[in-house]
Amino acid sequence: MALFNRQDPQHVNPSDLIGDEGQLKIDDSSNILALKGFVSETFQMFSEMLRRKFCHCGVLRFKPLWVFVCTVGIWCYITIHQKPTYQDYEHLELTGEYPNRINCSKILKGDTEEIQKVKLELLTVSFRRTPKVTANDYINMTVDCASFIKGRKYIMEPLSKEEAEFPIAYSIVVYHKISMLERLLRTIYAPQNYYCIHVDKKSPESFLTAVKGIASCFHNVFIASQLESSVVYASWSRVQADLNCMKDLYRRSVSWKYLINLCGMDFPIKTNQEIVESLKALKGENSLETEKMPSNKEVRWKKHHEVVDGKLKNMGIDKQHPPLNTPIFSGSAYFVVSRRFVEYVLENRKILAFMEWAKDTYSPDEFLWATIQRIPEVPGAVPASDKYDVSDMNAIARFVKWHYFEGDVSKGAPYPPCNGVHVRSICVFGVGDLSWMLQKHHFFANKFDNDIDPFAVQCLEEHLRDKMLHQRRH
């Protein structure tokens, strides 16, 4: 919570900016503004005091001192109030961070020759022998947080007033690939936002330790207070992991406006500024896939399922009807929802009863949020009429390429063929997917994998960082 009146940002009690141990409390971006205002006000008071003192004395020998004090004061005032220039952030550029000859500018323009060059590079022995950054590497790097933050080029202050005043909460569910997680966090990190990371308990101990090390370097990044023992594919545990972070984020701060859930293989295709602008345009509404339930998927929630030998199994037992008047809708695990939506989900008895009913279904994350979004009294919801159906391509939460929908866009396919590889029918993106993807309105895309095509991640990182830093010039 801000320590000053937003209507009068210059008015601040200096004692409010000092912690119990004498440290400056400048974690909140509004406190930074308050500190600047306090310095400015103090300088003005000090200048007036000296002017009156010297006028009383009328002694000429004080004139050089008065000129010196005024000069230093004016310089300090200008330094505090001037808008940072692009040059002030050049050290945060990511271009050239990786020692390769890939031309990301050409790739992002869809240059077929450069894309083919990357595909050939991925087949070379030298690429396959490239050392991977391990969990132990991150454990060692985060021993010295200041060095880690500087070396990894994290952006440690809001890049605009609009972003500072519109915090976002993130729930990130992960279980492996520490390098992908850290690169995701670095790209979406902003000091005014909040990040809850849920780590599957079955993850290696070194992975959990590395995540804890990364989180320890930031005041607004934390591990979920409750970790699920085993996140089984298509089971309730995936939903519970998000709910655990949802609860923690809701209690952590009252300032954030929207919640976005992610997994460790997501990556942004929009800057934080662009995400904020889109969220403000929602005006309290939510954005997620929610469509009529296909008949072939009804068995997922009409039959009782159990985890057997680490896999979810249909037990052939009919379930009772869901405790709702609203039909069951189809959707995805990904959502962009308002704080009021989160509050309703965590506290409303009808929703809690519905979630309890859904715990023994197959892939509840693919109908739970989609159905809640169609319940009339839910904040930001839309009516149950099929006129209000929202597809994954119309929702802004996530861009995903499914193998069976790929094809010729000019002939009606929703997206062109995958330029990477397929895992469980989902495209793991390659560099050839970036140019088309960046024209879409989605916030994030899934999936990316350093081990399959690190150049796709590299080019996205460089592109987004360049956009973020250049917005400072406007």
Secondary structure, DSSP 4 states (H G I P E B T S, - for coil): --SS-TT-TT---GGGGB-TTS-B---SHHHHHHHHHHHHHHHHHHHHHHHHHHHHH--GGGHHHHHHHHHHHHHHHHHHHSPPPGGGGGGG--TT-S-S---HHHHHTT-HHHHHHHHHHTTSHHHHTSPPPPHHHHHHHTTSHHHHHHHTT---S-SSHHHHTS-EEEEEEESS-HHHHHHHHHHH--TTSEEEEEE-TTS-HHHHHHHHHHHTT-TTEEE-SS--S---TTSHHHHHHHHHHHHHHHHH-S---EEEEEETTEEESS-HHHHHHHHHHHTT--B--EEEPPGGGTHHHHEEEEEETTEEEEEEEEPPPPS-SSPPEEE-S--EEEHHHHHHHHH-HHHHHHHHHHTTSSSGGGTHHHHHTTSTTSTT---SSGGG-B-TTTSSSEEE-BGGGBS-GGGT-SBPPPSSEEETTEEE--GGGHHHHTTS--SEEE---TTT-HHHHHHHHHHHHHHHHHGGG-
